[in-house]
Amino acid sequence: MSKVLIVANETVGAEELLAEIRRIEDERTSEYLVMVPARPLHEVHGAVWTQEGAQDAAHERLEATLRILASEGLEARGEVGDALPIGAIRDALMDFDADLIVISTHPHEHSRWLRHDLVETARKKFGRPVRHVVSHVRTTTHG
């Protein structure tokens, strides 16, 4: 059984990401760890937010996604991770030796993660195959 680490923030329940997970499952039976960085939603300069609020929101998105994956018969668990996605990936890999990392982002023009080159950084830093999924969800943030 392979191990797949899924990293997503607001796109965690997006249809494009779920379609990629289904493709992976069609290729080989896998165990999934869904990692949602605890980044605040609606990060706007000057906006007021709390880390606790960011963690609560991330946990809610994670739980909704785990319910979807369970309804499809997939073995998945999840965690809310470090606010920085590269830190969340690092932490997840300490306990979950993934064969593949799937990173879901907004399209480039709306993605802070892509502007910071998260996909290539993860490929280089962790030495594992990385699949990038561009997900389209209605939102005002940049994860």
MARBA-664752 format. One record per residue: residue number from 1; y, z, x of N, C-alpha, C in turn; residue in three letters; chain. Coordinates in steps of 0.1 Angstrom, whole numbers, padded with zeros to 4 digits. Example, Ala and Ser with C-alpha at 12.3 -4.5 7.8 and 13.67 -1.06 7.14 Angstrom:
<rs>
nr:npy:npz:npx:capy:capz:capx:cpy:cpz:cpx:rest:kette
1:-0057:0078:0132:-0045:0078:0123:-0033:0078:0132:ALA:A
2:-0022:0071:0128:-0011:0071:0137:0000:0079:0129:SER:A
</rs>
This chain:
<rs>
nr:npy:npz:npx:capy:capz:capx:cpy:cpz:cpx:rest:kette
1:-0012:0000:0009:0000:0000:0000:0012:0000:0009:MET:A
2:0022:-0009:0006:0034:-0009:0014:0044:0001:0008:SER:A
3:0054:0004:0017:0065:0013:0012:0078:0005:0013:LYS:A
4:0085:0006:0002:0098:-0001:0001:0109:0009:-0002:VAL:A
5:0119:0009:0006:0131:0017:0004:0142:0008:-0003:LEU:A
6:0146:0013:-0014:0157:0006:-0022:0170:0014:-0021:ILE:A
7:0180:0007:-0016:0193:0014:-0014:0203:0007:-0023:VAL:A
8:0209:0014:-0033:0219:0008:-0042:0227:0019:-0047:ALA:A
9:0239:0016:-0051:0248:0026:-0057:0250:0021:-0072:ASN:A
10:0261:0015:-0075:0263:0011:-0089:0254:0000:-0094:GLU:A
11:0248:-0007:-0085:0239:-0018:-0088:0225:-0014:-0090:THR:A
12:0222:-0001:-0089:0209:0005:-0089:0200:0000:-0101:VAL:A
13:0207:-0002:-0113:0199:-0006:-0125:0201:-0021:-0128:GLY:A
14:0207:-0029:-0119:0210:-0043:-0122:0197:-0051:-0123:ALA:A
15:0198:-0061:-0132:0187:-0070:-0134:0183:-0077:-0122:GLU:A
16:0192:-0081:-0113:0188:-0089:-0101:0180:-0080:-0092:GLU:A
17:0183:-0067:-0091:0176:-0058:-0083:0162:-0056:-0089:LEU:A
18:0161:-0054:-0102:0148:-0052:-0108:0139:-0065:-0107:LEU:A
19:0145:-0076:-0107:0138:-0089:-0105:0132:-0089:-0091:ALA:A
20:0140:-0085:-0081:0135:-0084:-0067:0123:-0074:-0066:GLU:A
21:0124:-0063:-0072:0114:-0053:-0072:0101:-0059:-0078:ILE:A
22:0102:-0066:-0089:0091:-0073:-0095:0085:-0083:-0086:ARG:A
23:0093:-0091:-0079:0088:-0101:-0069:0080:-0094:-0058:ARG:A
24:0085:-0083:-0053:0078:-0075:-0042:0065:-0070:-0048:ILE:A
25:0065:-0065:-0060:0052:-0060:-0065:0042:-0071:-0067:GLU:A
26:0047:-0083:-0071:0038:-0094:-0072:0032:-0098:-0059:ASP:A
27:0039:-0096:-0048:0034:-0099:-0034:0024:-0089:-0030:GLU:A
28:0027:-0077:-0032:0018:-0066:-0028:0021:-0053:-0035:ARG:A
29:0011:-0045:-0037:0013:-0032:-0044:0021:-0023:-0035:THR:A
30:0031:-0017:-0040:0040:-0009:-0032:0044:0004:-0038:SER:A
31:0048:0013:-0029:0054:0026:-0033:0069:0025:-0031:GLU:A
32:0077:0029:-0040:0091:0028:-0038:0099:0041:-0037:TYR:A
33:0109:0041:-0029:0118:0052:-0028:0132:0046:-0031:LEU:A
34:0138:0051:-0041:0151:0046:-0045:0162:0056:-0039:VAL:A
35:0170:0051:-0031:0181:0060:-0025:0194:0056:-0030:MET:A
36:0201:0065:-0036:0214:0063:-0042:0224:0071:-0034:VAL:A
37:0232:0065:-0026:0242:0073:-0018:0252:0080:-0028:PRO:A
38:0256:0092:-0025:0264:0100:-0034:0279:0096:-0032:ALA:A
39:0282:0084:-0034:0296:0079:-0033:0303:0081:-0046:ARG:A
40:0315:0085:-0046:0322:0086:-0059:0324:0072:-0065:PRO:A
41:0323:0071:-0078:0326:0058:-0085:0341:0057:-0087:LEU:A
42:0346:0045:-0088:0360:0043:-0091:0369:0048:-0080:HIS:A
43:0364:0045:-0068:0372:0050:-0056:0385:0042:-0055:GLU:A
44:0396:0048:-0059:0409:0041:-0059:0418:0050:-0050:VAL:A
45:0426:0044:-0042:0435:0052:-0034:0443:0062:-0042:HIS:A
46:0442:0074:-0038:0449:0085:-0045:0441:0091:-0057:GLY:A
47:0429:0085:-0060:0421:0091:-0071:0416:0104:-0068:ALA:A
48:0414:0113:-0078:0409:0126:-0076:0394:0126:-0079:VAL:A
49:0386:0131:-0070:0371:0132:-0073:0366:0144:-0065:TRP:A
50:0354:0148:-0069:0347:0158:-0062:0334:0153:-0057:THR:A
51:0329:0159:-0046:0316:0156:-0041:0305:0159:-0051:GLN:A
52:0306:0170:-0058:0297:0174:-0068:0296:0164:-0079:GLU:A
53:0308:0159:-0084:0309:0149:-0094:0302:0136:-0089:GLY:A
54:0304:0132:-0077:0298:0120:-0071:0283:0122:-0071:ALA:A
55:0278:0134:-0067:0263:0136:-0067:0257:0136:-0081:GLN:A
56:0264:0142:-0091:0260:0142:-0104:0259:0127:-0110:ASP:A
57:0269:0119:-0107:0269:0105:-0112:0258:0097:-0105:ALA:A
58:0256:0099:-0092:0245:0092:-0085:0232:0096:-0091:ALA:A
59:0230:0109:-0094:0217:0114:-0099:0214:0108:-0113:HIS:A
60:0225:0107:-0121:0223:0100:-0134:0219:0086:-0133:GLU:A
61:0225:0078:-0124:0221:0064:-0122:0207:0063:-0116:ARG:A
62:0203:0072:-0107:0190:0073:-0102:0180:0075:-0112:LEU:A
63:0182:0085:-0121:0172:0089:-0131:0170:0077:-0141:GLU:A
64:0181:0070:-0145:0179:0059:-0154:0171:0048:-0147:ALA:A
65:0173:0045:-0134:0165:0035:-0128:0150:0039:-0126:THR:A
66:0148:0052:-0123:0134:0056:-0122:0127:0055:-0135:LEU:A
67:0134:0057:-0147:0128:0055:-0160:0124:0041:-0162:ARG:A
68:0133:0032:-0158:0130:0017:-0159:0118:0013:-0151:ILE:A
69:0117:0018:-0138:0106:0014:-0130:0093:0020:-0135:LEU:A
70:0093:0033:-0140:0081:0039:-0146:0077:0031:-0158:ALA:A
71:0086:0026:-0166:0082:0019:-0178:0075:0005:-0174:SER:A
72:0077:0001:-0162:0071:-0011:-0157:0058:-0008:-0149:GLU:A
73:0054:0005:-0149:0042:0009:-0142:0043:0009:-0127:GLY:A
74:0055:0011:-0122:0057:0011:-0107:0057:0025:-0102:LEU:A
75:0052:0028:-0091:0052:0041:-0085:0065:0042:-0077:GLU:A
76:0074:0051:-0082:0087:0052:-0076:0092:0066:-0077:ALA:A
77:0099:0070:-0067:0106:0083:-0067:0120:0080:-0061:ARG:A
78:0128:0090:-0062:0142:0087:-0058:0149:0099:-0052:GLY:A
79:0160:0097:-0045:0168:0107:-0040:0183:0103:-0040:GLU:A
80:0191:0113:-0041:0205:0111:-0039:0208:0114:-0025:VAL:A
81:0215:0105:-0018:0216:0106:-0003:0230:0108:0001:GLY:A
82:0232:0107:0014:0245:0108:0021:0254:0098:0015:ASP:A
83:0267:0101:0014:0277:0093:0009:0279:0079:0016:ALA:A
84:0276:0080:0029:0276:0067:0037:0262:0061:0036:LEU:A
85:0261:0048:0032:0248:0042:0030:0240:0042:0043:PRO:A
86:0245:0040:0054:0237:0039:0066:0231:0053:0069:ILE:A
87:0239:0063:0066:0233:0077:0067:0222:0080:0057:GLY:A
88:0224:0075:0045:0214:0076:0035:0201:0069:0039:ALA:A
89:0202:0057:0045:0190:0050:0049:0183:0058:0060:ILE:A
90:0191:0062:0070:0186:0070:0081:0178:0082:0076:ARG:A
91:0184:0090:0067:0178:0102:0062:0165:0098:0054:ASP:A
92:0165:0088:0046:0154:0084:0039:0142:0080:0048:ALA:A
93:0145:0073:0058:0134:0068:0067:0128:0080:0075:LEU:A
94:0134:0091:0076:0128:0103:0083:0115:0107:0076:MET:A
95:0115:0106:0063:0104:0111:0055:0096:0100:0048:ASP:A
96:0101:0088:0048:0095:0077:0041:0096:0065:0050:PHE:A
97:0084:0062:0057:0083:0052:0067:0082:0038:0060:ASP:A
98:0093:0033:0056:0093:0021:0048:0090:0009:0057:ALA:A
99:0082:-0001:0050:0079:-0013:0056:0090:-0023:0054:ASP:A
100:0098:-0021:0043:0108:-0030:0039:0120:-0022:0033:LEU:A
101:0132:-0027:0036:0144:-0021:0030:0151:-0031:0021:ILE:A
102:0153:-0027:0009:0161:-0036:0000:0174:-0030:-0003:VAL:A
103:0185:-0038:0000:0198:-0033:-0002:0205:-0041:-0013:ILE:A
104:0209:-0035:-0024:0216:-0042:-0035:0231:-0039:-0034:SER:A
105:0238:-0050:-0035:0253:-0048:-0034:0259:-0057:-0045:THR:A
106:0272:-0054:-0047:0280:-0063:-0056:0282:-0076:-0048:HIS:A
107:0287:-0087:-0054:0291:-0099:-0047:0301:-0095:-0036:PRO:A
108:0301:-0104:-0026:0309:-0101:-0014:0324:-0097:-0017:HIS:A
109:0330:-0104:-0026:0344:-0101:-0029:0347:-0088:-0035:GLU:A
110:0336:-0081:-0040:0337:-0068:-0046:0330:-0057:-0038:HIS:A
111:0324:-0060:-0027:0315:-0051:-0020:0320:-0045:-0008:SER:A
112:0323:-0032:-0008:0327:-0025:0004:0316:-0025:0014:ARG:A
113:0303:-0024:0010:0292:-0024:0019:0291:-0037:0026:TRP:A
114:0293:-0048:0020:0293:-0061:0027:0305:-0063:0037:LEU:A
115:0316:-0058:0033:0328:-0059:0042:0325:-0050:0054:ARG:A
116:0317:-0040:0053:0314:-0032:0065:0301:-0036:0071:HIS:A
117:0296:-0047:0067:0284:-0054:0073:0271:-0045:0073:ASP:A
118:0269:-0038:0061:0258:-0029:0060:0245:-0036:0062:LEU:A
119:0243:-0047:0056:0230:-0054:0057:0226:-0057:0072:VAL:A
120:0235:-0063:0079:0231:-0066:0093:0230:-0053:0102:GLU:A
121:0239:-0043:0099:0238:-0031:0106:0225:-0024:0104:THR:A
122:0220:-0024:0091:0207:-0018:0088:0195:-0026:0095:ALA:A
123:0196:-0039:0096:0186:-0047:0103:0185:-0043:0117:ARG:A
124:0197:-0042:0124:0197:-0039:0138:0194:-0025:0141:LYS:A
125:0199:-0016:0133:0197:-0001:0136:0183:0004:0133:LYS:A
126:0176:-0002:0123:0164:0004:0118:0151:-0004:0122:PHE:A
127:0154:-0017:0127:0143:-0025:0131:0132:-0028:0121:GLY:A
128:0136:-0029:0108:0127:-0032:0097:0132:-0044:0090:ARG:A
129:0124:-0052:0083:0129:-0063:0075:0138:-0057:0064:PRO:A
130:0149:-0064:0061:0158:-0060:0051:0160:-0072:0042:VAL:A
131:0159:-0070:0029:0162:-0080:0019:0175:-0076:0012:ARG:A
132:0184:-0085:0011:0197:-0083:0004:0197:-0089:-0009:HIS:A
133:0200:-0081:-0019:0201:-0086:-0033:0216:-0085:-0038:VAL:A
134:0221:-0096:-0042:0235:-0095:-0048:0233:-0093:-0063:VAL:A
135:0238:-0082:-0068:0237:-0078:-0082:0250:-0079:-0089:SER:A
136:0250:-0084:-0101:0262:-0085:-0109:0262:-0075:-0120:HIS:A
137:0270:-0065:-0119:0271:-0055:-0129:0286:-0053:-0132:VAL:A
138:0289:-0050:-0144:0303:-0048:-0148:0308:-0035:-0142:ARG:A
139:0318:-0035:-0133:0322:-0023:-0127:0336:-0025:-0121:THR:A
140:0342:-0014:-0117:0355:-0015:-0110:0354:-0010:-0096:THR:A
141:0342:-0006:-0091:0341:-0001:-0078:0336:-0011:-0068:THR:A
142:0334:-0007:-0056:0331:-0016:-0045:0319:-0012:-0037:HIS:A
143:0307:-0008:-0043:0296:-0004:-0035:0286:-0015:-0033:GLY:A
</rs>
